[in-house]
Amino acid sequence: MATIVVCGGGPVGLCTAMLLAGDGHRVTVLERDTSPPPAAPDAFTQWLRPGVAQFHQPHTLHPRARLILDEELPGVVDRLTDAGCVWIDYLALMPPLVRDRSPREGDERFRVVTGRRPTVEAVLAVAAMEQGIDIRRGTSVAGLVTGRSVLDGVPHVTGVRTTVGDELHADLVVDAMGRRTKLAEWIEAAGGSAPVTESEDCGFVYYSRYFRGPKVPPFVGPPIVELGTISVLTIPADNGTWSVTVWAASSDTALRNLRDADRFDAVVRACPMQASWLDGEPVSEVLTTAGVLDRYRRFMVDGSPVATGVAAVGDSWACTNPSAGRGITVGLVHAQCMRDTVRAHVDDPAGFARAWDEVTERDVSPFYWNQIKADRARMAEMDALRAGVAPPAPDPNTKAMAAALLRDPDVFRGMLEIGACLALPEEVFARPGFMEKVQAHAGGRTWDPPGPDRPALLELVGP
Ligand SMILES: Cc1cc2nc3c(=O)[nH]c(=O)nc-3n(C[C@H](O)[C@H](O)[C@H](O)COP(=O)(O)OP(=O)(O)OC[C@H]3O[C@@H](n4cnc5c(N)ncnc54)[C@H](O)[C@@H]3O)c2cc1C
């Protein structure tokens, strides 16, 4: 069995640690933030987590996360519901035009339990502690310790150094330090090549507000609705709370008054499908987030790893614009890949590095690239609508899919599978008969959700 240090005790670091410890490895988690998790529902107000800038922003989990938790960490989903998290059945959002509403085998896969991020993370942290994992809070990693190389010219990581100068030795160092990880710089400082990196501001700004009430408002349509130059996201959360998020292009400065609670509420009230989500007691001001980076890294350059003995998981590997709310779910997929790769290559650091790159590229990176593609298309549409010109024509398959999912139960399920991270678009589109069902509705009417047009929106947000 291996000695493994996981740097970072966010949701992905904690789950990776639990999966690896479940295989019998000696796992230590080093977390920079000092506070331990308080019990729900106080985690949202009481837990100090300065290491995670988005800690209080609305988060949701997708059904794939629930399936992974059920499969790998039995009992965690029950703990989430005990902590006040709520079930969502995405199949219940089937559009009214779908006539065949009979249940199908496997429909259970569309159900998920979700809650506010602090509540979810607190549950994961307690589960990890109860599994006996050594979580050292208040321990900040400052750099890598290296030893004799296993590949010529490639640094081999044998541990980490903390900010107080302690060294912890490990057979494998897992970087789960999130978006702001310094791993690339540390590898270069150890003499390794720079990883392949693509990084840019996603270009969106988020305005979010939390509410509380005796009953979470029911969905009147999908959780995310695109309304011209804004999108609106409604998320049920734990303990009678929920959130409403409006996002726009950060260059759309005319909308910056959305940070004012009255104007934010006025805009949401003008959206007939989301207005009822204001029917509660507001429990936050409008929380604003901008400057979110899309960043992808590949730690294999010209067929050689940039370092051995170290691997990045979750946001430290790649992170995107969070509008689809997939970061934790995709991070759990990655955590599962990590456990399997360690299982297969525990005594072979070079083999591990190659296999880790391969599985990450094959099974996880498509989520990243699909998100980037969708974001760029949406940004181009928002920019065009703002400029008063026709938006770029959507890809014909996407357009046909948009019409078909309103009417065909299999296409609707396929779309849900993609959104819930249960399958990649290419897998769903390659299924026998699926494209025919999509094409049967090509040219069909698509959905035009109700909401304020641009002049009305500008009037609502004011000068
Ligand atoms: C506005 C916004 C909204 C989002 N909404 C959603 C959503 O709805 N659903 C979803 O799934 N995802 C969402 N995400 C993405 C999600 O927050 C991330 O994908 C998720 O946090 C990744 O988890 P992680 O454990 O990899 O990293 P993080 O959660 O960032 O955790 C990293 C941990 O490492 C610690 N750390 C950092 N440096 C060090 C160091 N030197 N030494 C020791 N510890 C260190 C930090 O303190 C932190 O605890 C959103 C992101 C943003 C920005």
The ligand as an ORCA input file, in Angstrom:
! r2SCAN-3c Opt
* xyz 0 1
  C     -19.017     31.171     -8.987
  C     -18.814     29.680     -9.024
  C     -19.916     28.833     -8.967
  C     -19.744     27.448     -9.020
  N     -20.842     26.636     -9.020
  C     -20.678     25.298     -9.067
  C     -21.783     24.416     -9.037
  O     -22.946     24.816     -9.033
  N     -21.542     23.083     -9.029
  C     -20.270     22.579     -9.083
  O     -20.111     21.360     -9.074
  N     -19.215     23.386     -9.151
  C     -19.379     24.717     -9.146
  N     -18.293     25.527     -9.187
  C     -16.969     24.917     -9.308
  C     -16.540     24.345     -7.974
  O     -16.505     25.372     -7.015
  C     -15.192     23.683     -8.119
  O     -15.205     22.836     -9.238
  C     -14.828     22.886     -6.887
  O     -14.632     23.733     -5.811
  C     -13.548     22.115     -7.127
  O     -13.202     21.452     -5.946
  P     -11.687     21.176     -5.607
  O     -11.702     20.361     -4.359
  O     -10.973     20.686     -6.811
  O     -11.054     22.622     -5.324
  P     -11.448     23.712     -4.235
  O     -12.831     23.572     -3.815
  O     -10.996     25.023     -4.773
  O     -10.548     23.317     -2.986
  C      -9.163     23.554     -2.987
  C      -8.690     23.459     -1.551
  O      -7.275     23.547     -1.531
  C      -6.887     24.364     -0.449
  N      -5.563     24.890     -0.746
  C      -5.234     25.808     -1.689
  N      -3.909     26.037     -1.663
  C      -3.406     25.247     -0.691
  C      -2.098     25.052     -0.179
  N      -1.031     25.727     -0.666
  N      -1.941     24.144      0.810
  C      -2.987     23.462      1.330
  N      -4.252     23.633      0.891
  C      -4.444     24.512     -0.112
  C      -7.979     25.442     -0.391
  O      -8.032     26.054      0.863
  C      -9.218     24.604     -0.695
  O      -9.787     24.090      0.462
  C     -18.434     26.908     -9.127
  C     -17.323     27.745     -9.179
  C     -17.510     29.123     -9.152
  C     -16.292     29.993     -9.265
*
